[in-house]
Amino acid sequence: MPSGAKQPLLGGDIEAGGAEAAVAARLEAGLEAGGPDGADDFEDLLHRAPDHVIEYIASRGTHQLGSFVTEDVEVLELIRDGGVWTMGRSSQDASDEDWRHFLEHDDYKAKGFPSKVEVEYHVVTIRNAALPDDRGLLNPILEKHQDGALSAKVFKLPAIEAVIQWKWTTWARRVLLWEFAIYTLWVMGFQAFVIFFQDEPLGQSLHHLWHTSRGAATMVSLALSGVGMLPFLYIEVCTLLEYGPMRWLNVWNLTDLATYFLQIYITVSYFTRWNLDSETISIFTALQVLLLYWKIQYWARAFQPLKNSFVDTLRAVIRDSSWFILLLLVTLWGFSAAFYILFRSEQGSEFTNPIKSLLTMLSVMLGGFDLGFFYKTKRVNPIVGITLLLIFVFIMSLTLLNSLIAIMSDAATKAADTDGTKFLCSKAQLIDELEASLPDWIRSDSWYPPYIHFLRVNPVSSKAVESMLWAATAGGAADEEEGGDDAGGVSDSGMAEQLSDLQKQVGRMEDLLRTLADRV
């Protein structure tokens, strides 16, 4: 095919006259026109011609309908965050007036002088892209990402970002907040149970405990925590059925599974008065508290302002430093074996068995060991022990440990999500899980309009306004330094104006001092 000829957007080797060619032709010619009801939308096109869908979404998934100029105070959030605002409509048509009405804030009046900024409004050209599950755009893209076939950067494509933002602002954020409120009931109920359960007489019956204030509080708090768990158990079952075992298997769902098991075990043990005096109930209760508070990171993925969750950072750090950690552990085991061989027979020794020796050397590496032991050894010359210890401290504490810290720091820096890609990916995952478990009576037709429209600040206009607004702040100063010569010019001009104002103020103060001196 000649270089100037148009390549098909869907389908690699599409035979002329074939079914996929017809689908691709409808996509090229009819999708952006909207088409009548029943026309091919993304769901049908995805099943019949799945190849090169991403190329189409990237190149022709959105269409700019127009632009207009508005006051910067109306879109400061867009200027700062660089995101989009969305609106659902039954058609692809939208006008300046539609978006101006969207931006109206009757209860807000800008102070000072207004500045102007240009904003652009676009439409996602894929019909019914906001539909739930595999009928819409988000679920198939997310499944491809979870299978490792797509990078997380796909969520920054304008069409996909607009769909995520529409779902998030319209219903997902609200539903997730309600879900978090129920989870708080679970956590606080179990925390109250842990407090009230301490020092409870384990031999007393439930009937007797119920007639005491402390016993009643213990039972009520445990029952409330169990009630708080039930919605999440339902969500987990729905997610497992929707995703399948392999796609369902991840760190969050394994954590969920553990919390359900521990909650049920503790509840059954308490109300049946079975095995309460064993170590098992104490260990399980302590583990359940840790897991419940750890699970709060699940919501932090989509709500935290840093756009990068702790779990994502931890995963990146472990991935980049895993081989170095293995080297460190092997070296640590070698030294612990050497110290075990030398000092296993010493009285009061911390090296009486290999495991104890390993833990002792780990403590030495972290700086928590008493050197007095080596001066009291009788079977081994103290000089030998201290010399070996100094070699260990130099290799492990000063060299390998500090190198590990540097590697982890570098991995955490690289994992920092500066453009919000992982933030959007986390939102997409949460939205998809909610759509898999929400019953139909909660859903609303207004959540799934045929077309998604979105508004964003013109990138050139956004940079100009941001330069003017934030040049005087610490963050703005850092951005100006990274911005090159143009940013430096703006900074120098602002500094010159401030210096001129300062000189004028000094001159006025000198005049005032002379006047006071004359009067004295």
Stockholm file with secondary structure:
# STOCKHOLM 1.0

chainA/1-520         MPSGAKQPLLGGDIEAGGAEAAVAARLEAGLEAGGPDGADDFEDLLHRAPDHVIEYIASRGTHQLGSFVTEDVEVLELIRDGGVWTMGRSSQDASDEDWRHFLEHDDYKAKGFPSKVEVEYHVVTIRNAALPDDRGLLNPILEKHQDGALSAKVFKLPAIEAVIQWKWTTWARRVLLWEFAIYTLWVMGFQAFVIFFQDEPLGQSLHHLWHTSRGAATMVSLALSGVGMLPFLYIEVCTLLEYGPMRWLNVWNLTDLATYFLQIYITVSYFTRWNLDSETISIFTALQVLLLYWKIQYWARAFQPLKNSFVDTLRAVIRDSSWFILLLLVTLWGFSAAFYILFRSEQGSEFTNPIKSLLTMLSVMLGGFDLGFFYKTKRVNPIVGITLLLIFVFIMSLTLLNSLIAIMSDAATKAADTDGTKFLCSKAQLIDELEASLPDWIRSDSWYPPYIHFLRVNPVSSKAVESMLWAATAGGAADEEEGGDDAGGVSDSGMAEQLSDLQKQVGRMEDLLRTLADRV
#=GR chainA/1-520 SS CCTTSCCCSSCSSCCTTSHHHHHHHHHHHHSTTCCSTTSCCHHHHHHHCCTTHHHHHHHHSEEEEEEEEEEGGGSHHHHHHCCCEEEEESSSCCCHHHHHHHHCCTTCCCCSCCCEEEEEEEEECSTTTTCSGGGSSHHHHHHHHHTTSSCGGGGGSHHHHHHHHHHIIIIIHHHHHHHHHHHHHHHHHHHHHHHHHTTCCTTSCHHHHHTSHHHHHHHHHHHHHHHHHHHHHHHHHHHHHHHCHHHHCSHHHHHHHHHHHHHHHHHHHHHHTCSTTSHHHHHHHHHHHHHHHHTHHHHHHHHCTTSSCHHHHHHHHHHHHHHHHHHHHHHHHHHHHHHHHHHTTSTTCSCSSHHHHHHHHHHHHTTCCCTHHHHTCSSSCHHHHHHHHHHHIIIIIIIIHHHHHHHHHHHHHHHCCTTSHHHHHHHHHHHHHHHHHCCTTTCCGGGSCSEEEEEEECHHHHHHHHHHHHTTSHHHHHHHHHTCHHHHHHHHHHHHHHHHHHHHHHHHHHHHHHHHHHHC
#=GC SS_cons         CCTTSCCCSSCSSCCTTSHHHHHHHHHHHHSTTCCSTTSCCHHHHHHHCCTTHHHHHHHHSEEEEEEEEEEGGGSHHHHHHCCCEEEEESSSCCCHHHHHHHHCCTTCCCCSCCCEEEEEEEEECSTTTTCSGGGSSHHHHHHHHHTTSSCGGGGGSHHHHHHHHHHIIIIIHHHHHHHHHHHHHHHHHHHHHHHHHTTCCTTSCHHHHHTSHHHHHHHHHHHHHHHHHHHHHHHHHHHHHHHCHHHHCSHHHHHHHHHHHHHHHHHHHHHHTCSTTSHHHHHHHHHHHHHHHHTHHHHHHHHCTTSSCHHHHHHHHHHHHHHHHHHHHHHHHHHHHHHHHHHTTSTTCSCSSHHHHHHHHHHHHTTCCCTHHHHTCSSSCHHHHHHHHHHHIIIIIIIIHHHHHHHHHHHHHHHCCTTSHHHHHHHHHHHHHHHHHCCTTTCCGGGSCSEEEEEEECHHHHHHHHHHHHTTSHHHHHHHHHTCHHHHHHHHHHHHHHHHHHHHHHHHHHHHHHHHHHHC
//
